[in-house]
Amino acid sequence: MLKLAAPEEVYFSAQAFTNMRRLRIFLARNVYHTGDPIYFPTGLRWLEWPDYNPPSMPFNTGHRKLVGLDLSKSNIRVLGKAFEFFRNLRSVNFSHCALLSEIPDVSSLANLESLDLRECTNLVEVHQSLGHLDKLVYLNFLNCCNLSCFPRNLKLRSLQNLILRGCSKFSRFPDILVQMKHLKELALHGTAIRELPSSVVNLVELKGLYLEDCTDLKNLPCSIYTLQHLERILVDGCSQLSKFPECLCESSDCTNISLPLALPSVINLNVQRCSLSELSFLKNLHCMSSLTILDLSENKFVSLPTCISQFAKLQQLF
């Protein structure tokens, strides 16, 4: 460990650590290296060096045994093909890497469990292979405001956390190809998505759907009515959403809906500041039987339907 009391500029030669064959863990704090990229030995298991200054990865080619990598707040610009050699990686942290623009092919990282890319404000493109990492548990793109190229499909059976909040250029949510039984919350606040795919039905354990201030959102699929564990639907500020989906409809993604069980767990529905001109979605007696909070503020409807009386558990009505 190199832990300095205050930030200090330090110079290392490129080969400073290559002969340390038994080096397994390297941690640096307040250490600013200004020279060429440093080459660590192949046996290194864990590297943490926030504020790493050189623009490229601190490794040469060849198979690596690295399990954990933290280069947060660094000047990394390009990852290139180096990732092909990190097949044991489980945890990667590139958060606050403001110069990083692309995540390359990661298909070789079959053991990856955590990828933190929050506040990578110049990140534009993520390779399609990221959507097919079977062991991935945590995926964070918080405030990646230039992210526009994202995997078209998700096949992430182990995923528990997917954060896309504040990705203001993220416009297309991927199709979900398999049941994702561990994802409990989907945070899409402030994104540019126009609709959700009907395949959200594969988020079988989802409890929270957060779409606040998605000002381009125009449609929600009626397949959301099949989500048995969904408790919170928050679409506050979706100004182009003129109609909330109904449980009874003729589209193909509604064919398997069991009406008596439609959204049985929803307790909070917030459609404040949308453009709803009518509330026909409330009229189905088989939907949202557990609803306790309903926020309809700042919409365009002119009357409250009498069916509001069906929500016997309602405690707050706005």
JOFEN-V729062 format. One record per residue. N is the residue number from 1. RES is the residue in one small letter. PSI is psi in radians with two decimals (* if undefined). OMEGA is omega in whole degrees, -180 to 180 (NA if undefined). Layout:
N & RES & PSI & OMEGA
N & RES & PSI & OMEGA
This chain:
1 & m & 2.33 & 171
2 & l & 1.83 & -177
3 & k & 1.80 & -178
4 & l & 2.61 & -177
5 & a & -0.56 & 180
6 & a & 2.72 & 180
7 & p & 2.32 & -178
8 & e & 2.48 & 179
9 & e & 2.22 & -177
10 & v & 2.49 & 179
11 & y & 2.28 & 172
12 & f & 2.52 & 172
13 & s & 2.80 & -177
14 & a & -0.54 & -176
15 & q & 0.32 & -172
16 & a & -0.55 & -173
17 & f & 0.00 & -172
18 & t & -0.46 & -179
19 & n & -0.03 & 178
20 & m & 1.33 & -172
21 & r & -0.46 & -178
22 & r & 0.06 & 180
23 & l & 2.16 & -177
24 & r & -0.58 & -177
25 & i & 2.30 & 177
26 & f & 2.07 & -179
27 & l & 2.29 & 179
28 & a & 2.34 & 179
29 & r & 2.26 & -180
30 & n & 0.48 & -180
31 & v & 2.05 & -180
32 & y & 1.88 & 179
33 & h & 2.27 & -173
34 & t & -0.01 & -177
35 & g & -2.61 & -180
36 & d & 2.87 & 175
37 & p & 2.51 & -177
38 & i & 2.43 & -180
39 & y & 2.02 & -180
40 & f & 2.72 & -180
41 & p & 2.72 & -175
42 & t & -0.39 & -177
43 & g & -0.04 & -179
44 & l & 2.32 & -179
45 & r & -0.60 & -173
46 & w & 2.23 & 179
47 & l & 2.14 & 173
48 & e & 2.00 & 178
49 & w & 1.31 & 174
50 & p & 2.57 & -180
51 & d & 0.42 & 175
52 & y & 2.25 & -167
53 & n & -0.75 & -177
54 & p & 2.61 & -173
55 & p & -0.08 & -179
56 & s & 2.93 & -176
57 & m & 2.53 & -178
58 & p & 0.83 & -179
59 & f & 2.54 & 169
60 & n & -3.03 & -176
61 & t & 2.95 & 180
62 & g & 2.75 & -178
63 & h & 2.44 & -178
64 & r & 2.60 & 179
65 & k & 0.20 & -176
66 & l & 2.33 & 178
67 & v & -0.68 & -179
68 & g & 2.34 & -179
69 & l & 2.12 & 177
70 & d & 1.81 & 175
71 & l & 0.68 & -179
72 & s & 2.62 & 178
73 & k & 0.40 & -178
74 & s & 3.08 & 180
75 & n & 0.36 & 179
76 & i & 2.24 & 179
77 & r & -0.75 & -173
78 & v & 2.31 & 176
79 & l & -0.54 & 176
80 & g & -2.61 & -177
81 & k & 0.07 & -177
82 & a & -0.54 & -176
83 & f & -0.35 & -180
84 & e & -0.40 & -175
85 & f & 0.07 & -177
86 & f & 1.04 & -171
87 & r & -0.16 & 178
88 & n & -0.04 & -176
89 & l & 2.32 & 176
90 & r & -0.56 & -177
91 & s & 2.21 & 179
92 & v & 2.27 & 179
93 & n & 1.88 & 173
94 & f & 0.44 & -177
95 & s & 2.55 & 179
96 & h & 0.41 & 173
97 & c & 1.58 & -169
98 & a & -0.28 & -177
99 & l & -0.16 & -178
100 & l & 2.20 & -174
101 & s & -0.26 & -173
102 & e & 2.45 & 170
103 & i & 2.05 & -174
104 & p & -2.96 & 178
105 & d & 2.13 & -179
106 & v & 0.36 & -176
107 & s & -0.40 & 179
108 & s & -0.19 & -177
109 & l & 1.08 & -174
110 & a & -0.32 & -177
111 & n & 0.05 & -175
112 & l & 2.26 & -179
113 & e & -0.50 & -175
114 & s & 2.27 & 176
115 & l & 2.00 & -177
116 & d & 1.97 & -179
117 & l & 0.36 & -177
118 & r & 2.53 & 178
119 & e & 0.41 & 171
120 & c & 1.50 & -165
121 & t & -0.24 & 177
122 & n & 0.10 & 179
123 & l & 2.13 & -177
124 & v & -0.72 & -169
125 & e & 2.40 & 174
126 & v & 2.25 & -177
127 & h & 2.58 & -178
128 & q & -0.50 & -176
129 & s & -0.38 & -179
130 & l & -0.46 & -179
131 & g & 0.05 & -174
132 & h & 0.46 & 179
133 & l & 1.88 & -168
134 & d & -0.43 & -177
135 & k & 0.02 & -176
136 & l & 2.21 & -177
137 & v & -0.68 & -172
138 & y & 2.22 & -178
139 & l & 1.98 & -171
140 & n & 2.05 & 176
141 & f & 0.47 & -176
142 & l & 2.19 & 175
143 & n & 0.53 & 169
144 & c & 1.44 & -164
145 & c & -0.14 & 177
146 & n & 0.09 & -179
147 & l & 2.05 & -179
148 & s & -0.45 & -180
149 & c & 1.91 & -172
150 & f & 2.70 & 178
151 & p & 2.40 & -179
152 & r & -0.44 & -177
153 & n & 2.57 & 175
154 & l & 2.28 & 176
155 & k & 1.10 & -171
156 & l & 1.44 & -173
157 & r & -0.47 & -175
158 & s & -0.06 & -171
159 & l & 2.27 & 178
160 & q & -0.52 & -178
161 & n & 2.13 & 174
162 & l & 1.96 & -175
163 & i & 2.04 & 178
164 & l & 0.24 & -178
165 & r & 2.34 & 177
166 & g & 0.11 & 176
167 & c & 1.46 & -166
168 & s & -0.17 & 175
169 & k & 0.11 & 179
170 & f & 1.90 & -169
171 & s & -0.26 & -178
172 & r & 2.04 & 177
173 & f & 2.38 & -175
174 & p & 2.75 & 172
175 & d & 2.49 & -178
176 & i & 1.95 & -169
177 & l & -0.34 & -178
178 & v & 2.86 & 174
179 & q & 2.20 & 178
180 & m & 1.69 & -168
181 & k & -0.08 & -174
182 & h & -0.18 & -179
183 & l & 2.03 & -176
184 & k & -0.48 & -178
185 & e & 2.45 & 178
186 & l & 1.90 & -174
187 & a & 1.85 & -178
188 & l & 0.37 & -179
189 & h & 2.35 & 171
190 & g & 0.29 & 176
191 & t & 3.06 & -178
192 & a & 0.35 & -178
193 & i & 2.52 & -179
194 & r & -0.46 & 179
195 & e & 2.85 & 171
196 & l & 2.51 & 179
197 & p & 2.69 & 178
198 & s & -0.31 & -179
199 & s & 0.00 & 173
200 & v & -0.25 & 176
201 & v & -0.38 & 179
202 & n & -0.07 & 173
203 & l & 1.21 & -165
204 & v & -0.35 & -179
205 & e & 0.21 & -176
206 & l & 2.33 & 178
207 & k & -0.53 & -178
208 & g & 2.21 & 176
209 & l & 1.94 & -172
210 & y & 1.96 & -175
211 & l & 0.45 & -178
212 & e & 2.42 & 175
213 & d & 0.54 & 169
214 & c & 1.47 & -169
215 & t & -0.17 & 176
216 & d & -0.09 & -177
217 & l & 2.17 & -179
218 & k & -0.43 & -175
219 & n & 2.51 & 168
220 & l & 2.44 & -179
221 & p & 2.48 & 178
222 & c & -0.10 & 175
223 & s & -0.23 & 177
224 & i & -0.37 & -179
225 & y & -0.20 & 178
226 & t & -0.12 & -176
227 & l & 1.72 & -171
228 & q & -0.42 & -175
229 & h & 0.03 & -178
230 & l & 2.19 & -177
231 & e & -0.52 & -175
232 & r & 2.20 & 173
233 & i & 1.91 & -176
234 & l & 1.88 & 179
235 & v & 0.52 & 179
236 & d & 2.22 & 175
237 & g & 0.21 & 176
238 & c & 1.44 & -166
239 & s & -0.31 & 178
240 & q & 0.03 & 178
241 & l & 1.79 & -175
242 & s & -0.22 & -180
243 & k & 2.27 & 175
244 & f & 2.42 & -176
245 & p & 2.61 & 179
246 & e & 2.65 & 179
247 & c & -0.62 & 178
248 & l & 1.92 & 177
249 & c & 3.01 & -173
250 & e & 0.01 & -177
251 & s & 2.75 & -171
252 & s & -0.46 & -176
253 & d & 0.11 & 180
254 & c & 0.05 & -170
255 & t & -0.43 & -176
256 & n & 0.21 & -178
257 & i & 2.26 & 174
258 & s & 1.81 & -169
259 & l & -0.74 & -179
260 & p & -0.28 & -175
261 & l & 0.24 & -176
262 & a & 2.11 & 179
263 & l & 0.94 & -176
264 & p & -0.31 & -174
265 & s & -0.09 & -176
266 & v & 2.15 & 178
267 & i & -0.34 & -177
268 & n & 2.01 & 175
269 & l & 2.03 & -178
270 & n & 1.91 & 177
271 & v & 0.55 & 179
272 & q & 2.52 & 175
273 & r & 0.61 & 171
274 & c & -2.83 & -179
275 & s & 0.69 & -177
276 & l & 2.13 & 180
277 & s & -0.26 & 177
278 & e & 2.85 & -173
279 & l & 0.65 & -176
280 & s & -0.38 & -180
281 & f & -0.30 & 180
282 & l & -0.16 & -169
283 & k & -0.20 & -179
284 & n & 2.11 & -174
285 & l & -0.20 & -176
286 & h & 0.08 & -173
287 & c & 2.53 & 170
288 & m & 0.86 & -177
289 & s & -0.26 & -179
290 & s & 0.12 & -173
291 & l & 2.21 & 179
292 & t & -0.43 & 179
293 & i & 2.15 & 179
294 & l & 2.04 & -179
295 & d & 1.94 & -179
296 & l & 0.29 & -173
297 & s & 2.60 & 170
298 & e & 0.82 & 173
299 & n & -2.92 & -173
300 & k & 0.09 & 179
301 & f & 2.68 & -175
302 & v & -0.16 & 178
303 & s & 2.63 & 178
304 & l & 2.14 & -176
305 & p & 2.62 & -179
306 & t & -0.35 & -179
307 & c & -0.14 & 178
308 & i & -0.42 & -179
309 & s & -0.25 & -178
310 & q & -0.31 & -176
311 & f & 1.44 & -171
312 & a & -0.38 & -176
313 & k & 0.04 & -177
314 & l & 2.25 & 179
315 & q & -0.55 & -178
316 & q & 2.22 & 180
317 & l & 2.11 & 180
318 & f & * & NA
